[in-house]
Amino acid sequence: MNKWVSSLCLLVLPFALGMLFVMGLAPAAARDWTEEVARLAGQGAVMASEAGGMPFVSHHPDTPLVPASILKIVTASAALEELGPDYRFATVFCLTPEGDLVVSGRGDPHLVSEELARIAQTLRSRGLREVRHILLDNRYFSPDLVLHGTRRSLNPYDAYNGALCVNFNTIYVQVDKTGNVRSAEPQTPLTDLAVRSARESGATGKVRINLSKSPAQCLLYAGELLKVFLEQAGVSVSGEVKRADQDPALYQEFYVHRSGWTLAELLEKMFQYSNNFMANQIFLTLGASRFGPPATAEKAQNALKAYLENAGVKDLHVEEGSGLSRRTRITARQMMRVLDRFQPHRHLLSCEGQVCAKTGTLHDVRSLAGYLMPQQGEPVSFVILLNGDGIGGRKRERLLSLLEQGLTR
């Protein structure tokens, strides 16, 4: 009898559970995990699927929402297709008949102190011994370019974008209570402009300050820092550091410096630190590459639009490349198409456990997009878009946990 009862239970149990689901009375652990995703996401959007496959979960897939920093995946994907993963940014050095050194920027997002030191040594090894003026050329980007979503604040994430920028247009200094200023990083000498900017900021302690007070200030800082490194390398500079008045194309090219990092390597750094300045330097370079210099916001937007349409994404306007602007709205379905395109480069994202993804965070935005990497089978692309006051990071993380549990069973 016991065996008969046990067999009957095995036959009846699935039917009974099915009825409970229909009646909405099934225990939480037994319910479809996608229902819990929808409940938790609320007015937000969640979508997940294998590349080109039917979605495992699709909640508000066509609702346009603010993406925040997951937009960097869009910028990166477009750059990899337009420029190529091995692309290296250039900085061009010319000499005038009067002995001036003309420095022309081409938008390098990672022209840091270590690179400037190498440049100075290379110029010296190529026979440069003395320079009159250092003339700075910023023409590759449109002048006074300010992208929507960035402000002229002292915060590093608001750094001004330009064709010739060093150290992300920021200074890293230590300021004591009496106003004495020291460099906070051994590789970066202290310049007069850096000292003035640190004191004018009113900051004390160890702090990184954005030099966005004016584009001219950012440009001059690049020249001042190069001058110090040239002199350290044994190249004397007798004149001034100032903006170039004439087109450098008129002068003899002396040296073209190629970035020490490929585009793919730069993108990995951009994702790791969620660097808005780097994202928008790359965004603007896309426009100049496709439509010719000078780079403008409109050219960059059109370059990204062309990439998106080629990826099958229409009716999406991207204001800038980092995710700072709230004018950009994207749907989960649109983002999933980009993720399908970006999948061969998913290793560039920050990875933890079986998740390779990029977060997006503004005060009322929590987003996450990337890939779940099962031990067997194809990666699963996913996107989480949450907008609204009072949204905390925990909801985003709980949704990710549900996706992990549901998609790896």
N, C-alpha and C positions, 0 to 999 in steps of 0.2 A: 504493500500500500504506500509506504513512504517513497519508494522509487517512482510509483505512478504519480503521486502528488508532485514530486520534484519535476518530473517530465512535463506535467501539465503547467506548472509555474513557468517553466522555460518557454512554453508556447504562448502563454497568456501575457507574460511580462512586456514584450515589445508592443503588443496591442494596447495594453494599459498605459504605457508611457506615451504612446502616440496620442491617445485620447487626452492625456493630461496636457500635452503640448497644445492640442487644439483648444482645450478649455482654459489654457493659460495658467494651469496649476502645477506645472512641472517644477521640481526643485531647481534653484538657480544653477547648481553645478551641472544639471542635465540639459539646460536650455541651449539653444544654438548660440555660440559665442558671438556671432555677428549681431544678434539682437542686443547684446550687452554693449557692443561697440557703438551701435546706433544710439542707444540710450545715453551713453556717456558723452558722445560727441555732440549731442544736441543739435544746435544750429550750425555747427562746424561741418567739416567734410573729411571723410576717410575713404581711401581706396587702396586696394592691393591686388596684384596679379602677377603671374609670370609674363615675361615679355611676349606681347602679341596674343596672350591668352585671355580667356574670359575672367573677369574679376572674381576673386574669392569673396571680397566685400566691397560694396559700393554704396556709400552713404552721402547724399547731396553731391554727387560727382560734378555737377555743372553749376554750382553756386560760386560766383567770383568772390574771392577773399584776399585779404592782404597777406602776402607770403612771408614778409620779413626776409631773413638771411638765407632761406632755402633758395631764393632767387639766384644766389651765387652759382648754383648748379646749372642754371640756364645760361648764365654768362660764360661759365667754364666750358660747357658743351659746345656753345657757338664758337668760342675761341679756338678750341681744339680742332674744329672742322675748318675754320677760316684760316688760321695761322699754322696749325700743325703742332703736335706735341713737342717737337724738337726746335721750335722757333726760339730764337734768342733776341732780346731787345738790344738795340744799338744806341751808342752815344758817339757822335762824330766830332773830331777835333781837326780844326783847320788853322793854318798860319797865314797871317797877312804879310805883305812886303815890309810893313813897319815893325814886325816882330810881335804882333799881338796874337794871343791864343784864343781862337773862337771855339766855344763849346756849344754844340747843338744837341739838345735832348730829343729823344724819340719815344718818350713815355715810359722808360724803364721803371717798373714799380718797386724794384729792389736794388736801387742804386744807393748802397749803404756805405758806411765809413770804410769797411774792409775793401770794397770794390774801388773806392776812390784812392786808397793807398796803393793798390795794384796798378791802377791807371797811371798814377804819378811815377811809379817805378818804371813802367813800360815806356812812358814818354821820355824819361831820362835815358833809358837803354837805347832808344831810337835816335839819340843825338841831341835832344832838346836840353839846352844848358841855361838859357835865360829867356824871360818873357817880359814884354812891356806891360800891356793891359791884358786882363782876362775878360773877354767879351762873351756874354751869356745870351744864347739864342733859344727862345721858347716858342718859336713860330709853328712848330709841328702840331700844337694844340691851339685852339682859339683863345685869344687873350681874355683874362678875367672870367674864366669859365667856372660857374658854380652850379652844380647839379642839384635838382630838387631833392629835398630830404636832408641835405647837408646844410649846416649853418656855420657862420663865422665864429664858432665858440672855441674855447681853448681845449676842448675834449679831443683826444687823439682820433676818435672815430669820425670827427668832422673835418679831417685834414683836407686841405685844398688840393685839387688835382691840376697838374701841369706837365708840360713836356719834359722839363728839366727839374727834377725834385730829388732831394737826398734825404735819407733816413725817414722816409714816409712823411716828409714835411713836419717833423717834430724834433724837439730837443729833449734830451734826458739829462736832467741836472739835479744837483743837491744844493739847496739854498738854506743858509742858516738864518737865525733870527736877526742878525745884524745886516743881512743883505749880501753877504759873501756868497759867491756862486762858484761851484766846481762841477766839472763833468761827472756824471754818474755812471759813465761807462768808459773803460780804459782805452778802447779803440777810437774814441771820438775826441779830438782836441776841442778845447773851448775857444770860441771865436767872440769877437766884440759884439756881434749881433745877437749871439746866443745869450751873452751876459745881460744885454739890454732887455731882451725879451723876457728872460727869467725874472728880472727885477720888476718890470712893468706888469707882470702877471699877478704879483702879490702873493704868489705861492711860497710856501716854506716846506722844508724837508726834501725827500727824494721824489721827484715828480717828472712825468713826461708831459710836455706842453706842445700843443698844436701851434704852428706858426702861420695860422690863416688870417692874421690881422690884415695882410694885404698880399696879393700875388707877387708884387715886387720884392717884398721881404723874403718870401720863400725862395725866389730866384737868387737874390743876393747871398742868402745863406749857403746855397749850393756853391757859389763862386768863392766865398770866404773859406769854406772848408777845403775846397780843392787847392786854394792858394797855400794853406798850411801844409797839406800833404806834398805839394810840389817842392816847397822849401825844405821839408824834411828829406826829400829824395835828392836834394842838391840842385834844384832848378830855381834860380833867383827870379823874383817877380818885383819889378821896379815901379810899376804903375798902379792903376786902379782896378777894382772889380766892378764891372758895370754891364748894363744891357747892351747887346749888339744892335747897332743902328742899321746896318746893311745886311742883305741876304748873304749867309755864309757860302752859298753856291758860287759866289764871285771869287772865292779864295781857294788856295791849294789845299786839298785834303791831306792831312798828315797821318792820322790814325783813326781807325774805326774800332771802338771797343765793343765787344759782344758780351752780354751778361754772362756771368759765371753760372747761371741757372737756366735750364730749359723752361719752356712754358709749362710743361707738365710738372716740373719740380716746383715752380712758383705757385701753381694752382694748389699743390699739396700744402704748401705753407699758408696760402690764403685760406684754405678750409680749416687748417689746424688752429689758426688764430682768429678766424672769421674777420679778416682784415678788409674793411670797407674801402680804404684807400687803394689797395692792390686791385680789388674787384673793379673799381671804376677806372683805374688806369688801363686795365685790360679791355674794359667796355669801350672806352674812348678810342683805344688803338684799333679795335675792330672797325670803327667808322672810318678812321683814316686809311686803314688798309684796303677797305672795300671801295671807298669813294674818293680817296685822295685827301691829303692834308689841306688845311688844318682840321684837326679833329673837332667836332662839335657834338653836342648832345643829340641833335637831330640826325646826324650821320650815323652815330652809334645806334640810335633807336631803329633806324631803317636797316642797318646791318643785322641787328638782332631779329627784326621782323622777317627779313629774308630767310634767315636760318630757321625760324619757327615755322614759317609757311612750308619750307622744304621738309620739315619734320612732321607736317600734317596738322600744325597748330595755327588756327586762324582766329581773327578778332581778339588778339591779345596785344595790348599796348604796354610796353615796358619803359618806365620813365628813366631809370638809371640801372646800374649793374650790380649794386650791393644789397638791395632790399630795404634801404632807409626810407625811400619815398612811399607814402601811402596812396599815391595815385596809381600805382601798379596793383592790379587785381588779377589773380590767376585761379583757375578751377582745378580741382583734383584731377580731372580727366586730362586737362592740358599738361599738368605737371607730370603725369604718368607717361605721356608721349615723350617728354624730354628725358625722363629716367630711362625709357627704353633705348633712347639714342645714346645716352651717357654710359650705359652699362659696361662697355669694354674698359672704361676708365674708373670704375667704381672704387678701385684700390686707392685712388687719390683722396677719398673721403676719410674722415676719422673713423676707425673701426674699433669696436669693443665687443668681445664675444662673437656672436653670430650676426651682429648688426654693423653695417657700414652706412653712415648717415650724416646729414647736416641739420642742425637745429636752426630755428628762426625765433627771435625773441624781441618784441617791443613791449611796452607796458601793457598793451591790451591784445597782444598777438603771441600765440604759442604755436609753432609749426615744426614739423619734422618730416624729412623726406630722404629716401635712400633705399637700401636693400637688406633683406633678411637672407642670410647665407646658410641654408640647411647643409647638413653633413652629406646628404645625397640629393641629387636633383638640381634643377636650375634655380638661380637666385630669384627671389620674389621682390618686385618693386613695390614700394608703398609710399603713401603721402598722408600726412595728418595736418589739417588746417583748422585752427581754432582762433576765432576773433571775438572780442567783447570784453567789457569791463569785468574785472574780478577773476579773470582766468589765471589760474596758477599752473606752474610747471607740472604739478602732480598729475593733473588730468592727462596731459600729453604723455607722461611716462606710463600711466595706467593703460592708456590706449595702446602704446607700444607693447606692453606686457601681454595684453589680450591678443594682439596680432601674432606675437611670438608663440604664445600657447596654442592659438588656433591654427596657425600655418605650419607648425612643426610637429603636429600630432601624427 
